[in-house]
């Protein structure tokens, strides 16, 4: 006969599961039910399991060992609202203790996959709660008190509440959700039943203040509506004060962008105003000598423009000049340049047949005594100098562009490009049909592990050879 077991919490499920295992009741012989389907995860005063690779689940008649990672996952999964979570957990526990001790390592298993999916959903919901909860002051309270109402997808209050207790330690506050609620009195957390949104929707001065702040930091030039809705789901907008002005801000975004560009607000100045009327390499180099689009020209010894034949089939793009380049006025003449030359030889390419340049034309550095150490250019400086690179590529019209390092790769492929994931992949860009990214020679020189350094150098040679194919 099938057994029916009622559980409300992780601790209750754990205790019942122990008894069922001791009685050798298979998953097909038990059905779990929850009275009101409102579990409270950490309500028990029982001690946490030992910090070991596995944890004993015991009762008077049996001793069972399961991976600690399973219990940690189970504690989170019990917060999921799926009614099948209890059966899923018991079925997984049964398999772990009946001949499949390595089950959790099989990511393609249906039960393991579902556990990971539920775990991820609950964890993400906790993250959203931390991001979207907005407290409002209760004016009628005897002492300053704040309340918030939030609608999570799952029953996560007890997972998230300790974060708010740490963050707002010296405030009296309450967070209400439809499923359960929590009160912090600056000493302890107390949990209770859920409440409807109508109980805490009164407006107050903090809401107005937050709207003003949000409008002031809203950057219309960076609005990606689809991404914003994915990260800030529309269902949460009702409880976010700033959400009430998002539509107006989006409507005004095009006009605000135009105004920002006219005032140069939020944007770096660009080299466009220094661009010559005739776009050829000699004219560009002469004009670039006078560029003051960013502050780097004030500290570098000189501008270091690109070098190579005007009809080069291959253009190599680095990040910026280094100390040696700044002194000599030529790109890639320091240690990184020496390594690059060696790689070119191994790839069957003559240095004097390629055009070599950088995204940024002035050396950015920090001084350490008498030494000048490379300092990565920021986004404003890259944005300011970018017209020179675009003009070089337009003048040369190369068959292939090779990005040496992350900075030029992100300048041409986009800010989301990751060289560790997409190195060596030939792609089309707005500036060249064949564009490829590879390691910067300086990154290879800085690699402390000899084996890894050799592998990166081999990658560089292979990518240069692909560019020359």
N, C-alpha and C positions, 0 to 999 in steps of 0.2 A: 504494500500500500504506500502511495506517495505521501511524503511528509510536507506539511505547510508550516513555514516558519515566518514569524513577523519580526522584522528588525527595523530600527530607526537610525542607528548610528554605526559607525565603523566598528566601535568596540563591541556592540551587540552582535554584529555580523561575525566578527572574529571569534567570539565565544561560541556562537552557534556552529560555526564552521568546524571548530575543534571537536565538538560533540559529534557532528555528522561524520567527520573523518574517523573518529574513534569507533563509531558504529559501522564503518565501511558503507555509508550510504552514498551511492554514485550520484552524479549531477542529475541524471534523468529521474531520480527518485525523490527530488526535493523541489519545492516551489517557494520562493521568497515573496513576501508581501510587506508593504510599508503602510502603516495605518493612515497617515496623512501625507506620506511621501515628502516629508520635510526633515531630512537628516541633519543632525548637528555633529560635526566631524570630531572635534577635540573636546567634547564635554566631559570626558572621563578624567578622573584624577589618577588613573593608573600610570606608572612610570613608563617612559619611552623605552623601547627595546634597546639592547646593548648595541654599541657601535661596532658591529662585526660584519663580515661578509655575508653571513646568514644569521637568521634569528629563529629561536625555538618557539614553536607554537605548542603549548602543552596543556593537558588537563590531567586528571588523576589517573587516567588509564592509558595514556599514550603520549609519546613525544615525537613531534614532527619538526623537521628543519626545512625552512624555505628561504630563498634569497631575501636579504633585507630590502633590495630594490623592489621586490614584489609588494611588501607591506607599505613601502613609501608610496608606490603607485596606487595601491588600494586606498590609502587614506585620501588621496586626491580624487580618485575616480568615484568614491562614494558621494562626492559633492555634485556629480553629474545628475541631471534630471531624468536620464533614461531609465525607464522602469526595469530594464533587463540587466542593470549594472550588477545586482547582487548575484544573479545566476552566472553571469560572465565571470565574476571574481571567484566564485566557488568552483566553477568548471576549470578555470586556470589553476587554482590551488590543487584541485584533484589531480590534474595532469602532472603538475610539478612533483607531487608526492607519490605518483603511481607510474614511474618509469620514464618520465620526461623531465629530469632535473635541469636540463639546459634549454627548456622551452622558450624562455624569455629572450634568448639570443636569436631566435628564428623570427626575423622581422616580417617574413611573408606569411606566417601562420595567421589564420583568420582571427583567432581569439587575441593573440598578441597585437595584431594590427589594430583591432578595435579598442584594446586597452590603451595603446599609444594615442589613438585618435581622441578618446575621451579625456585622457590626461592632458593632451595639448589644448583641447577646447576649454577645460576648466582653468588651466594655467593662463591661457590668453584672456579669459574672462576676468581673472584676478588682476591682470595687468590693466585691462580696460577700467576696472573699478578704481584702481589707484589713479588713473589718469583723468577720469571723468567726474569723480565726486566733487561737488561744490557745496561748501558749508554756508549757511545763512544764519545770521544772528537772530536770536529770539528776544525781541525787545521787552516782552512782558515777564521774562524770567527774573527771579530775585537776584541772581548773580549771572554774569555774562555766560551765555550758553549758545552753542551753535548746533544746527541740525542740517542734515542732508538726506535727500531721497534719491535712490539709485535703483535701476531695474536691470539686474544682471541676467544672463541667460541661465545660470546655474546657482546653486545654493553655496555661495562662496564667502559669506560674511565672516565666518570664523577663520578662513584662510587669510583674508585681507585685513581684518581688524588690527592685528598686532602692528602692521605697518603704520596705520593711522595713529595708533597709540604712541609710537616712537616719533612720528613726524609732528604731531600736535600734542605733545606731552603736557603742556601747561594750559590746555584748553579743556573746558567741559563740552563734550559734543556727543551727538547721537547720529547714527546712520540707520536709515530705515529702508528696507526692501520689501517686495511683496511676500518674500519667503521667511525672512527672519530679520531681526534688528539687533543693534549693539549700542551700548551706552558706555562712555568713558568718563569717569569722575576725577581724573588725574591720578588715580591710584590703581584701579582695576577695571577690567572689561566685564560687562554683564550683558548676557544675551537674552533675547525675548522673541515674541512672535512678530510676524511681518505686519505691515500696515499699508493701506492704499496710498497712492500718490497725492490724493486730495487732502491728506492730513498735513502736508508740509509744503504746500505750493505758494504760500504768501510771499510777495515780493519784499525786498528790503534794500537799504542803502548799499550794502555790500555788492548786490547784484549790479547796480548801476555803476559802481566803481570798477567792477570786473569788466563790464562791457566797454568802458572807456579805455581800460588798459589793453584789452584784446584788440580794439580798433587801432590803437597806437602802434602795436607790433605787427599788425597784419600787413604782409608784403604782397601787393597785387601782382608783382612781376613773377612770383614763384607759385602762383595758385595752380594746383593740379586737382580739379574737382573730383575726379574718379578716385585718386589716391586719398584725398581728404575724407571722402565718404567711406572708404575702406578702413581707414585708421580711426575715424570718428563716426561710427555708424549712425544713420539718421534716427534710429530708435532712441538714441541717447540725447538728441538735441533738446527735447522738452525739459530736461533737467540741467542743461548747460546754459547759463545766462548769456554767454557770448554767441550761442547758436542763433538767437533771435535776430542778430544783426548780420549773420553771414550772407544771406541773400542780398541785402543792400550793399554789402562790401563787394560781393562778386559782381553785382550790376555796375558798380562804380569802378571796378578794377581797370578796364581799358583806359578810361580817362585819367585815372591816377597814375598808370604806367607812363602815359604820354607826358603828364606833368612832371613826373620824377625824372624822365629823360631830359626834358627841357631844363630842369634845375640841376641836373646831374646828381640828384639825391639818391643815395643808396647804390650808385654805380661808380665804378672807377672811371676816371678819364681814360680815353683811348688814344692810340697812336694815329687814328684816322685824320685828325687835324694836321698832322705833320707829314701826311702822305704826299708824294710828288704827283704832278699831273701825268708824268710819263712812267708807266710801270715796267721798268726793266731793272735788272740787278744792280748795275752801277748807280742809277738814279735812286733806287731804294736805299742802298748803303749810304749814300751821301745824305739823304734826308734823315735816315735813322740816327746819324751822328748828332742831330739837333733835337732828338726826341726827349720830351720831358713829361710824358704821359703819366709816369709814376715817380715816386721818390728815389728809386734805385739809382738814377743817373747822378744823384748828389754824392754818392759814396763810392761807386765803382770808378776804377781808373779810366775806363773807356767803354764805349759800346762795342760789342763783339758780334759782328754780323756773320751771316753764312758765307761759306766758301766752297767753290767748285765750279764746274762748267755750267754754262747757262742752259745747255740742252741735256743735262744729266738724265739718265733713265731712272736712276735711283736717288731718292733724297732721304738722308738720315736725320732724324729730328731728336735732339736731346732735351734736357730740362733747361739748363742755363750754363753760362760759362763758369769755370772754376777759377782758382787763384792763378794758375799758370796762364789760362786763357785771358784773364783780365789784364795780365801784365803784357802778354805778347799780342793781344788783339786778334787772335785766331781761335776758331773752335776746335776742341778736342786735341790739344797739344800737350796735356798733362799726362799723369799716369793712366787715367781712363782712356785717353786718346791712344796711348801706346798699346793697351790691351785691345782696343777697337781695331787698330791697324793689324795686329796679329790675327784677329778673328776674320778680318776682310781677306787677308792672304789665304787663310785656311778655307775660306768660302769661294776662293777663285775670283775675287773682286779687287780691282786696283783702286786705291784710295783717290787717285787723281781723276777717276772717272765718275765719282759720286759727289753729290752736293751735300755738305754737312752743315747743319744749323742747329739752333735751339729755340724753344718756345719763348723764353725770356732772354733778352739781349744784354742785360747788365748783370754783373756778379752780385748776388746777395750773400752777405756773410755776417758772422759775429766774430769779434776780436777776442782772442785769448792770448794775452801778452803780445808777442810780436807776430803771432800766427793769425791768419784769417780763415776761419772755418766755414764751410758751406752751410747755408741756411735755406731751407726749402721756400720758394716763393709762394705767396698766398694767392687766393683766387682773384683778388683785385689786381695784383701785379700781372698775373697771367692774362686776365681779361684786357688789361691796358695794352699789353705788348702783342696780343694775338694778331692784330691787323698786319704786322710785319710778316709773320709766318704765312698768313693767307696770301699776301701779296707775292712772297717768294714762290709759293706753290703755283700761283696763277701765272707767274712769269715763266717758270720752268716747264710746267705741265709734265711732270714725271710719269713714268709707267708704274712705279711702285714707291710707296712711302713707308719707311721703317721707323716706328716709334720706339725710341730707346728709353724704356722706363715708363712708370705710371703717369707722370705729369703730361708728357706729350700724347700718350694714349688717351687719357681722359679729355684732353683738349680737342682731339679729333673724333674720338668715338663717343664721348659723353661722360659725364661725371660718375655714372654707375659702372663704368668699365673696371674690371679687376684683372690685372695682369696675371695673377696667380691662377685664374680660371680660364682666361682666354688668350694666353700667350701662344704665338705661333699660328693663329687662325687668320687667314687672309679674308679681308672684308672690303666692301666698297664704302667709301665715304664721299662727302660732298666735294672733296678736293682731289680724290684719286680713286680709280676703280679698284686698285690693288693696294690695300693698306694693311700692315701687319705690325703687331707689337711684340717686343722681346725685352730681355733684361738690359738694363743700362750697365755698361762696363764698370762704372763706379760701384754699383750694387754687388757685382761679382767680386770686386776687390775687397769689399767690406765683409764678405761672407767668411766667418771664422772657421767653419767646417770645411776641411780640404776636399772631402768627397763631394759635398754639395757644391762647392765652388767649381770643381771640375765639371759637374753635371750642368751647371748654369752656363759655363763657357761653351760646352758642347751645344746647348740649346741655342745660344747666340749665333754660333757658326751655322747651325742648321737653318735658323730663320733667315740669316743673311743669304744663304745659298738658295732658299726658297724665293727670296725677293729677286734674285738674279736669274731665276729660271725662266 
